[in-house]
Amino acid sequence: MNGSSEARGRRAVVTFGETMGLAANETPGSIVTARAHTLSFGGADSNVAIALSRLGIPAIWISRLGIDPFGDLIERELRAEGVEVRATRDREHPTGFMLKQRRTTYTATVSYWRRNSAASFLSASDLPDDVLRDAAMLHVTGITPGLSESAQAATFDAIARARAAGVTVSFDVNHRDGVWSRETASPVYRRIAEAADIVFAGVEEAALLVAAPDGGLESAVSALGPDQVVIKRGADGATALIDGALLQQEAVPVEVVDTVGAGDAFVAGYLAAFLEGADPRGRLLQAVTTGALACTSRGDWEGSPNRADLLSQGATEGVAR
């Protein structure tokens, strides 16, 4: 179990959505001739849950998984990472699957097989009342409502129940063109942002919420309702409007190996700092640091740092002693 005993006694961050099995060729090149592959899994919501757990914040992940080897792998690894798993095992529908083709050391394409996956049948009944009521926070992404009508209804139902219970709601736009079109997604994202307390978005994602120039994105998104708006800017760090104050945070320089999952680690770093009472600048600094460290190894979640990793980032030598 990750985190301190004190952290495990606190209320958890609840998140839900689809996590898929993942296969990737170990050596860059054509997938057609590749013979060695790595099996893992990935999903924005479970990535955040793992990253939070590694930072000592209790996390609960809710979903549906098939009764198949990838479902077994996902449930086992999430539990090993200290995440509380509330996953219905679906006998009729499989766990989704994605294939990552590493053409070069630094480029890859991902193909998805998620039609009629177990997670696409997520519904409000999969989210227990007591789990939402007792949560420290509900975190949702823009991927889940795009999976199906029932998953979208579950998203809005969960937000309504969380708000009724006085639970903080966090929303990461995290748009995926492979899930749904921007035109279809935009009004749904806007509606979620209007109900959220904290909103995360990249520059292009923020443009799906509001029509505003880059310099005014933070204020425009904040006008929808959230009192914390964080714009993820990758190598340029982040900007934020938090309780009316506009802030800017430079990125932490690292040697980038794989950027997949960095945005999820960024979000977890911010939320962990927020829940621990850090001031806005402290939240942003931890966010860019966790996001940067996640880029230093391959995988959707494998590179997310723990507390010791964050401490070593401030060391003056290459080795923490």
N, C-alpha and C positions, 0 to 999 in steps of 0.2 A: 504494500500500500504506500502510495506517495504522500508527501506532506506530513506535517507534524500532527501529534495527537490533538493539539489545540485546534488546528485547522479542521480536522475531521469532525470535531464537535460542533462546528458552525453549520449554518444553513447552506445549502448547495445552490450552484447555478444550474438551471435546467435548460437543456437544449434538445432539439429533436429534428430529425430529417434522415435523408438517405445516405448510407455508407455502402460503398461498393467494393467488391473484390478487385484486385489490381494485379496485372502481370506486366512486366517491363523487361526488355532485353538487357542483359548485363553489359554487353559490349556494344558500343555505338555502331550503327550500320543498318542494313535492311532487315526488317523483321522476317522477311522471307527466308533468309539464310541463317538467322540467329538460332542457336541451339540451346543456349543457356538463358534462363529467365528467372527473375525474382518475383515471388508472390508476396503480396501485401494487401493493403486496402487503403481507401481514402474517402473522405467526405468532409465538407466544411464544418458541419456541426460536431462531428466526433473529433475532428482536428482541434477545434476550440476546447472541447471537453478534456482531451488529453493534455493540451498545453496548460489549462487551468490546474489540473491535478498535479502536474509537475511543479507548478508554482505554489502548491500547498493550498489551493482553493478546492473544496469539495465540488464535484460535478456529477450530474445525472444526465445520461443520454437515453433518449426514448426513440424507438423506431420499430420497424418490422423487418425481419430477416427470413430468408428461406431456410428450409431444413436441408442444408447442403454444406459441403466443406467450407465455402467462403463464409457462410453464416457462422459456422463453428469458429473459424479463424477470427472473425471480427469480434465476436462476443468474448472469446478467450483473451485476446490481446487488449481489448478495452478494460476488462476486469484486471488484467495484469498491470495496467497503467494506473490503477486506482480509481477508475471511473465506475460509478454505479450504473449498471445496464438494466434498462426496462424495455426489453425487446420481445415483442410477440413473434413466435416462430410460426411462419406461414407454411402449411403443408401443400398449398396449391400454387404458390408463386415463388420464383427463385430470387436469390440475392442478386442484385444488379452487378454488372461486370464491366471493367474498363481495361483497355489495352494501351499501354504507353509505348510508342515506338521512338526510341532514341536514335535519331538519324546521325547526330554528331554529339560531341561531348556536351555542348551547350544548347542544343535544340531538340525538341521532341514534339510529337503530335499524339493526341489521345483520342481513341475511338470508344464509344459507349454502347452498351447493350443494357438498356434500362426499361424498355417497353414492357408493361405488365409485371414489373418487378414487385417484390413483396412490399417495399417501401412506398411504391406508388399507391398502395391501398391504405396508407395511413389515414386515420380518421380521428375525430375528437374523442372517441371512446378509448383510444390507445393512450390518452394522457390523463392519468388519475387526478382527481380533484385535490387530494391531500398533497400530492407532490407539487402541484402548482401553488397551492395555498401556502405551503411551508417554505417555498423557495426564497433564496436571497435575491435571485434575479432570474428572469426568463430571457434567453438569448435566441433570436430567430434569424434566419438568413433568407435572402430572396430566391434561393434555390427551391426550398420546400414547397412554397405555394405554386410553383410552376410544374410540379410533378403530376398533379391531377386535381380534379375538382374537389375530391374528398380531402386531399392534403392541404389545399388552399383553405377550405372551410375549417379544417383543424387548426391552421395557423391563426386565423382570426378568432376562433373560439378560445384558443389558449391565451391570446393576448387579452381578450375581454375578461377571462377568468382571473388572469394575473393582475390586471388593473383593478378589478373589483376587490382583490385581496390586498391591495396596496403594494404589490411586488413591482420592482423596477423592471422595465422592458428595454432590452437592447436589440438593435436591428442592424445587421450588416447587409447592405444591398447585394453584394457578391453576385452580380448578374452573370448568367451563362447563356450565350446565344444558342448553345446546343439543347437547352431545356425549353426555352420559349423566346418568342420575338420581343424586341425592345418595345414595339408598339403595344403588344398585349400586356407586357410586364409593367410598363410605366405607371398606369393608374393604380395597379395593385401595390407597387412599391410606395407610391405616394400615400395611399391609405394606411399602410403599415407605419410609415414614418410619422404620420399625424398622431398615431397612438403610442409612439415610442418615446422614451426618456433620453436614450442615447442612440445616435445614428452614425454609422461608419459607411464611407463610400469612397471609391476612387473618383478622380475628376470626371471621367466619362460617365460613371455610375450616378454621380450627383446630378448630372445633366438630365438623367431620366426622372429625377424628382422635381426639378425646378428649371425654369428658363432664365438663366442669369449668367453673366460673364464670370470667368474663373475667379477673378478677384472678389466677387460677391457671393460665391457659392455658399460659404459658411452661413452668412446672414440669411440668405434666401431659404436654405434648408431649415435653419432654426425657426424661421417664421411659420413653418408648418406645425411646430409644437415642441419638438425636443429641446431640452435646455443644454444638451451636450452634442455637438456636431463635430465629427473628426473626419478630415479628408486625408486619405492615405495617398502619398505621393511617391512611393517607391524610393528610388535613389535620391530624391529631393526631400525625403523626410516626411513631415506631416504638418498640416495646419489645423487649427481647431477654434471653434467658438464655444466657450464653456462659461455658462452663467453670465453671458454678456461680454466676456473678455476674449479678444482675438489673440491667439498664440501661434507661434511657429517653432518647429523643432527640426533641426537638421538630422539627417540620417547618420547611422553609425557605420563607418566604412569597414567592410569585410571582403574576403575573397569569395565571390559568389560561385556556388556549385550548382544549385537548383533553387529557383524561386517559388516552386510550387509549395503551397501551404504557408508561405511567409505572411500573407495577409491575415490568415487565421491566427498565427502566432502573435502578430501585432495586436489583434483584437483581444486575445487572451491576456496579453501583457497589460493592456490598458485596463481591462475589467478587473484583473487581479489587484492592480494598484488602487483602483477606485474603491473596491470592497475593503481594502486594508486602510483606507483613509488618507491616501496620498493626495497632495495638492495637484491641481491641473498640470503643472509643469512636470511633476514627478510621474504622473500617469503617462504623459506623452513620451518622456524619456524612456520609461520601461517598455512602452509599446514599440518604439523604433528599435530598441535593443533586442527584444525578443524576436521581432520580425527579421532583423539582420542576422542573428545567430541561426535562425531556422534556414537561412539560405546557404549555410556552410556545409550541408550534407544533402545527399539525395533522399527523396521520399516526401510524401504528403505531410507526415507528422513526426517522422523519426528524428528530425533535427531540432524540434522544439526544446528550448533550454529549461533546465531546472534552476533552483535558487543558486546552487554552487556555480553553475555556468555564468549566471548574471554577475556574481561576485568576481569571477575570474576575468570577466570582460574589463573590469577596472584595474587589473593588475598591470604593473609597469613592465613585467617580464612576460615571456611567452609561457611560463610555467607558474601556476599558483602553488605556493609552498605553505 
